[in-house]
Amino acid sequence: MSKTGTATAGKGSIVAIVAMFFLFAMISFVTNLAAPLGTIWKNNYEWSGMLGNMMNFLAYLFMGIPAGNMLVRIGYKKTALTAMAVGLVGLIFQWLSGRVGGTVEVFAVAGQAVTLNFIIYLLGAFICGFCVCMLNTVVNPMLNLLGGGGNTGNQLVQAGGSFNSLAGTLTPLFVGMLIGQVTDRTSMLDVAPLLYIAMGVFVIAFVIISCVAIPEPHMKKGGVAKVKYSHSAWNFRHTLLGVIGIFFYVGIEVGIPGVLIFYLSDPEASGITTNATAVAGGVAAIYWLLMLVGRLVSTVISGKVSSRTQLLVVTITAICLICGAIFLSSDIRVSMPAYSAADGFTTAEVPAKALLLVLCGLCTSVMWGGIFNLAVEGLGKYTAQASGFFMMMVVGGGVMPLIQNAIANSVGYMASYWLVVAMLAYLLFYAVAGCKNVNKDIPVDEESVPDPRNL
């Protein structure tokens, strides 16, 4: 290839990488609306705190494999564009939940009437889940591919995750700023400005992605009709165990700050009596900010430090931090950054255990990239198929936090974190032994058959 051709290909790859980073940010922006918005609905329905989050992640269960099939059939770009359109629809539904159906009773739960606007909100969260599932299906294998797999592939995934964490940092902070203190009058109308911004971002993103040339290496050309698949991604033990690991990991990532928000928003539990929801949003934002820091650090070191080593270190550290938070007395308090409608950015006295939980952001930051990288290593032509399986299991981000929230309502916020410790123990097992590829005898190279029309 000529120098000019090489330069052009390089520029094309850079543009594609930047586009994937942007999509990574969109994933976090949409996903992290669920938990802080849940504080609004929890004021009306105590059992509903994590239900919007559950609906968002439940969509992965239905869309995971279809999203993987879309990627194979129509490519990365068209899948991303479809996701943008679907995400816009989901945000419109959430916006409508603040304007219609507030007095229309649909059914009752535990003797409490559930109104139509709550159903509309849940439907919007479910639709947004389809969006982020498709986006996740696109960005992870694409970045791993653009990086050439291995440590470099993980390096790009972690770099993209940094943008994901940046959006995750800003989202709960903005929602907390808009809500302030949740009262009986707080509604989705209070966060309408953020939803307007989100809709505008989706429209802009659609236009940008439409104009970007994204490589489609698996889309066959020149007389190739199909690719032979003698096996399945499920036949690889390390992939199967990695898929389970992703299920638990997303539950960990979402559950830690999600339950923390509810804990700090509860004046009786946290001892925070002024602007509790705003303080909770500010503290949760630090968790996502530390995820950004962790991913930036991982981006730098991933070229030399293996995914397995990183996963081992952060899993052990997270277990220690969470156990510390569980046993630490709530009377021990520290000052942490917060936001007040009256004073702007300030500090607030919060239980020290909140600080330990927030520090877990440094640990969870590298888990997704590490698990994904280890689980698809050596898959070859089965990578796109495996990506669909991974997306299906992201439903763990809805299931496990919902279970954790139920435990929190029954026996206490901190006791619910034992579930997180158990999930981390599985990830430790995966890093120690489960990630080893014991199925190297399965052929993974592309085996194309000619299109009979061209014979």
C-alpha positions in Angstrom: 0.0 0.0 0.0 1.2 3.5 -0.8 2.1 6.0 1.9 -1.0 8.1 0.9 -3.2 5.1 1.2 -1.9 4.2 4.6 -2.3 7.8 5.8 -5.9 7.8 4.5 -6.7 4.6 6.3 -5.1 5.9 9.4 -7.2 9.1 9.3 -10.3 6.9 8.7 -9.5 4.8 11.7 -9.0 7.9 13.9 -12.4 9.3 12.9 -14.0 5.9 13.5 -12.4 5.7 17.0 -13.6 9.2 17.9 -17.1 8.3 16.7 -17.1 5.2 18.9 -15.9 7.3 21.9 -18.8 9.7 21.3 -21.3 6.7 21.3 -19.7 5.4 24.5 -20.6 8.8 26.1 -24.2 8.5 24.8 -24.6 5.1 26.4 -23.7 6.4 29.8 -25.8 9.5 29.5 -29.0 7.6 28.8 -28.3 4.8 31.2 -27.5 7.0 34.2 -30.7 9.0 33.9 -32.6 6.1 35.4 -31.3 6.0 39.0 -31.5 9.7 39.8 -34.9 10.0 38.0 -35.9 7.1 40.2 -35.7 9.4 43.3 -38.7 11.3 41.8 -40.9 8.3 41.4 -39.7 6.7 44.7 -41.4 9.6 46.5 -44.7 8.5 45.0 -44.1 4.7 44.9 -41.7 3.5 47.5 -41.1 0.2 45.7 -40.3 1.9 42.4 -36.8 3.3 43.1 -34.9 1.0 40.8 -37.9 0.0 38.5 -37.0 2.5 35.8 -33.4 1.3 35.9 -34.7 -2.3 35.7 -36.8 -1.5 32.6 -33.8 0.1 31.0 -31.7 -3.0 31.4 -34.5 -5.4 30.8 -34.4 -4.3 27.2 -31.0 -5.9 26.9 -32.5 -9.3 27.5 -34.8 -8.9 24.5 -32.4 -6.9 22.3 -29.0 -8.4 23.0 -29.0 -11.2 20.4 -31.1 -9.3 17.8 -28.6 -6.4 18.2 -25.7 -8.8 17.5 -27.6 -10.0 14.4 -28.2 -6.5 13.2 -24.5 -5.8 13.5 -23.7 -8.8 11.3 -26.4 -8.1 8.7 -26.5 -4.3 8.4 -23.1 -3.3 9.9 -21.9 -1.0 12.7 -23.0 2.3 11.2 -26.6 1.4 10.4 -27.0 -0.3 13.8 -25.7 2.9 15.5 -28.1 5.1 13.5 -31.1 2.9 14.3 -30.1 3.1 18.0 -30.1 6.9 17.8 -33.6 7.1 16.4 -34.8 4.6 19.0 -33.2 6.6 21.8 -34.9 9.8 20.7 -38.3 8.0 20.9 -37.5 6.8 24.4 -36.6 10.2 25.7 -39.8 11.7 24.2 -41.8 9.1 26.2 -40.0 10.0 29.4 -40.7 13.7 28.7 -44.4 12.9 28.1 -44.6 11.2 31.5 -44.3 14.6 33.1 -47.2 16.0 31.1 -49.9 13.5 30.6 -51.7 10.8 32.6 -50.9 12.1 36.1 -54.5 11.7 37.2 -55.4 8.5 35.2 -55.2 5.4 37.4 -54.3 2.2 35.6 -54.1 -0.4 38.3 -53.0 -0.8 41.9 -49.9 -2.3 43.6 -50.0 -3.1 47.3 -53.2 -1.0 47.5 -51.6 2.0 45.9 -52.9 3.4 42.6 -50.4 3.5 39.7 -51.0 6.3 37.3 -50.6 6.4 33.5 -47.7 8.8 33.6 -45.6 6.3 35.5 -46.4 3.6 32.9 -45.3 6.0 30.2 -42.1 6.7 32.0 -41.3 3.0 32.4 -42.1 2.5 28.7 -39.7 5.3 27.8 -37.0 3.8 30.0 -37.5 0.4 28.2 -37.2 2.0 24.8 -34.0 3.8 25.8 -32.7 0.4 26.9 -33.1 -0.9 23.3 -31.0 2.2 22.2 -28.1 1.7 24.6 -28.1 -2.1 23.9 -27.6 -1.5 20.2 -24.9 1.2 20.9 -23.0 -1.2 23.3 -23.1 -3.9 20.6 -21.5 -1.5 18.2 -18.8 0.3 20.3 -17.1 -2.6 22.2 -16.2 -5.0 19.4 -15.5 -2.0 17.1 -12.9 -0.5 19.5 -11.4 -3.9 20.2 -11.1 -4.5 16.5 -9.7 -1.0 15.7 -7.1 -1.7 18.4 -6.1 -5.0 17.0 -7.3 -7.0 20.1 -5.1 -8.0 23.0 -3.8 -5.2 25.3 -4.1 -2.5 22.6 -7.7 -3.5 22.0 -8.4 -3.2 25.7 -6.6 0.1 25.8 -9.1 1.6 23.3 -12.0 0.1 25.1 -10.8 1.7 28.3 -10.3 5.0 26.5 -13.8 4.9 25.2 -14.9 4.0 28.7 -13.4 7.3 29.9 -15.9 9.2 27.9 -18.6 6.9 29.2 -17.6 7.8 32.8 -17.5 11.5 32.0 -21.1 11.4 30.8 -21.9 9.3 33.9 -20.3 11.9 36.1 -22.4 14.8 34.7 -25.8 13.1 34.4 -26.6 12.4 38.1 -25.0 15.8 39.0 -27.3 17.7 36.6 -30.4 15.7 37.7 -29.5 16.5 41.4 -29.1 20.2 40.6 -32.4 20.3 38.8 -34.3 18.4 41.6 -32.6 19.8 44.7 -34.7 18.3 47.5 -37.4 15.7 46.5 -40.9 16.8 47.8 -44.5 15.8 47.1 -44.5 18.4 44.3 -41.3 17.1 42.5 -42.1 15.7 39.1 -40.5 14.9 35.7 -41.3 18.5 34.8 -38.3 19.5 37.0 -35.9 17.7 34.8 -37.4 18.6 31.4 -34.4 20.9 30.5 -32.1 17.9 30.8 -34.4 15.8 28.6 -34.5 18.6 26.0 -30.7 18.6 26.0 -30.6 14.8 25.6 -33.0 14.9 22.7 -30.9 17.5 21.0 -27.7 15.5 21.5 -29.4 12.5 19.9 -30.3 14.5 16.8 -26.8 15.9 16.6 -25.3 12.4 17.1 -27.4 11.0 14.3 -26.1 13.6 11.9 -22.5 13.2 12.9 -22.6 9.4 12.7 -24.3 9.7 9.3 -21.3 11.6 8.0 -18.6 9.3 9.4 -17.2 6.4 7.5 -17.1 3.5 9.9 -15.1 0.3 8.9 -17.3 -2.8 8.3 -14.7 -5.6 8.3 -17.2 -8.4 8.7 -19.5 -7.3 5.8 -18.4 -9.5 3.0 -17.9 -8.2 -0.5 -16.7 -9.5 -3.9 -18.6 -12.7 -4.4 -18.8 -13.9 -0.8 -22.3 -15.1 0.2 -21.8 -16.3 3.8 -19.3 -17.4 6.4 -19.2 -20.9 7.8 -19.8 -21.3 11.5 -19.0 -24.8 12.6 -19.4 -23.8 16.2 -20.8 -21.0 18.4 -19.4 -18.5 20.7 -21.1 -20.5 23.5 -18.7 -23.3 22.8 -15.9 -21.3 24.3 -15.8 -21.8 28.1 -14.0 -18.5 28.8 -16.6 -16.7 26.8 -19.5 -18.4 28.6 -18.1 -17.6 32.0 -17.3 -14.0 30.8 -20.9 -13.5 29.7 -22.0 -14.5 33.3 -19.3 -12.1 34.6 -20.7 -9.2 32.5 -24.2 -10.0 34.0 -22.7 -9.6 37.5 -20.4 -6.7 36.7 -23.1 -4.4 35.3 -25.2 -5.2 38.5 -22.2 -4.1 40.5 -21.5 -0.9 38.6 -25.1 0.2 38.7 -26.0 -1.1 42.2 -23.2 0.6 44.1 -24.1 4.2 43.2 -27.8 3.5 42.8 -28.4 2.3 46.3 -26.0 4.9 47.6 -28.2 7.6 46.1 -31.2 6.2 47.9 -29.2 5.9 51.1 -28.0 9.5 51.1 -31.4 10.8 50.0 -33.0 9.2 53.1 -32.5 11.7 56.0 -33.2 9.1 58.6 -30.5 6.7 57.3 -27.8 9.2 56.2 -28.4 12.0 58.7 -28.5 14.6 55.8 -31.4 16.9 56.4 -30.8 19.6 53.8 -30.9 19.1 50.0 -30.4 15.4 50.6 -31.1 14.5 46.9 -28.8 17.1 45.6 -26.0 15.9 47.9 -26.7 12.3 46.9 -26.4 13.3 43.2 -23.2 15.1 43.8 -21.6 12.2 45.7 -22.8 9.7 43.0 -21.2 12.0 40.4 -17.8 11.5 42.2 -18.2 7.8 41.8 -18.6 8.2 38.0 -15.8 10.8 38.0 -13.5 8.2 39.7 -14.5 5.7 37.0 -13.3 8.3 34.5 -10.0 8.6 36.3 -9.6 4.8 36.5 -10.2 4.3 32.8 -7.8 7.1 31.9 -5.1 5.4 34.0 -6.0 2.0 32.5 -5.7 3.5 29.0 -2.1 4.5 29.8 -1.1 1.2 31.4 -3.1 -1.3 29.4 -0.3 -1.5 26.8 1.9 -3.1 29.4 -0.4 -4.4 32.1 -2.6 -7.3 31.1 -6.4 -7.2 31.4 -6.2 -10.2 33.8 -3.8 -8.5 36.2 -6.0 -5.4 36.2 -9.1 -7.4 36.9 -7.5 -9.2 39.7 -6.3 -6.1 41.5 -9.4 -4.1 41.2 -11.7 -6.9 42.2 -9.8 -7.6 45.4 -9.7 -3.9 46.2 -13.4 -3.4 45.6 -14.2 -6.3 48.0 -12.1 -4.7 50.7 -13.7 -1.2 50.2 -17.3 -2.5 50.3 -16.7 -4.7 53.4 -15.2 -1.6 55.0 -18.3 0.4 54.1 -20.6 -2.3 55.5 -18.9 -2.5 58.9 -18.0 1.2 59.3 -20.2 3.2 61.7 -22.6 5.8 60.2 -21.6 8.2 62.9 -18.1 8.6 61.3 -18.5 11.4 58.8 -16.4 13.2 56.2 -16.8 16.2 54.0 -17.4 15.6 50.3 -18.2 17.9 47.4 -21.9 18.5 46.9 -24.3 21.0 45.2 -26.8 23.3 46.8 -29.4 25.3 45.0 -28.8 28.2 47.3 -25.0 28.0 47.6 -23.9 26.3 44.4 -21.0 23.9 44.6 -20.1 23.4 48.2 -19.3 20.5 50.7 -21.5 18.4 52.8 -21.0 16.1 55.8 -21.8 12.6 54.8 -21.2 9.1 56.4 -17.6 8.0 55.7 -18.9 4.7 54.3 -20.2 6.7 51.4 -16.6 7.7 50.6 -15.6 4.0 50.6 -18.4 3.1 48.2 -17.5 6.1 45.9 -13.9 4.9 45.8 -15.2 1.7 44.2 -15.5 3.7 41.0 -11.8 3.4 40.6 -12.2 -0.4 40.6 -15.4 -0.8 38.5 -13.9 1.5 35.9 -11.7 -1.2 34.3 -13.9 -4.3 34.9 -16.0 -4.0 31.8 -13.1 -3.6 29.4 -11.1 -6.3 31.2 -13.9 -8.9 31.2 -14.9 -8.2 27.6 -11.3 -8.3 26.3 -10.6 -11.6 28.1 -13.9 -13.2 27.0 -13.5 -12.4 23.3 -9.8 -13.2 23.1 -9.2 -15.9 20.5 -12.8 -15.9 19.2 -11.9 -14.6 15.7 -15.0 -14.9 13.5 -17.2 -15.5 16.5 -16.6 -12.1 18.1 -19.6 -10.3 16.6 -21.9 -13.2 17.7 -20.4 -13.1 21.2 -21.0 -9.3 21.4 -24.8 -10.0 21.1 -24.6 -12.5 24.0 -22.7 -9.9 26.1 -25.4 -7.3 25.4 -28.1 -9.7 26.4 -26.5 -10.3 29.8 -26.2 -6.5 30.5 -29.7 -7.1 31.8 -27.9 -7.8 35.0 -27.7 -4.1 35.5 -31.4 -4.1 36.0 -32.0 -7.4 37.7 -29.2 -7.3 40.4 -29.8 -3.7 41.5 -33.5 -4.4 41.8 -32.7 -7.4 44.0 -30.3 -5.2 46.0 -32.9 -2.5 46.4 -35.4 -5.1 47.6 -32.8 -6.3 50.2 -32.1 -2.7 51.2 -35.8 -2.0 51.8 -36.1 -5.2 53.9 -32.9 -5.3 56.0 -31.1 -2.0 55.4 -29.1 -0.2 52.8 -25.6 -1.4 53.9 -26.7 -5.0 54.3 -27.7 -5.0 50.7 -24.1 -4.6 49.7 -23.3 -8.2 50.6 -24.9 -9.1 47.3 -22.3 -6.9 45.6 -19.5 -8.7 47.5 -20.8 -12.0 46.3 -20.8 -10.8 42.7 -17.3 -9.5 43.1 -16.2 -12.9 44.4 -17.3 -14.4 41.1 -15.3 -11.9 39.1 -12.3 -12.8 41.2 -12.8 -16.4 40.2 -13.0 -15.4 36.6 -9.8 -13.4 36.8 -8.0 -16.3 38.5 -9.1 -19.2 36.4 -12.3 -18.7 34.4 -10.7 -16.4 31.8 -8.4 -19.1 30.4 -9.2 -20.2 26.8 -9.4 -24.0 27.0 -11.0 -24.4 23.6 -8.1 -23.5 21.3 -8.9 -26.5 19.1 -12.0 -24.7 17.7 -11.1 -23.1 14.3 -11.8 -19.3 14.4 -10.5 -18.1 11.0 -12.9 -16.8 8.4 -13.9 -19.6 5.9 -15.9 -18.0 3.1 -17.8 -19.8 0.5 -18.3 -18.4 -3.0 -21.5 -16.9 -4.1 -23.0 -19.3 -6.7 -24.2 -16.4 -8.8 -20.6 -15.5 -9.5 -19.5 -19.0 -10.5 
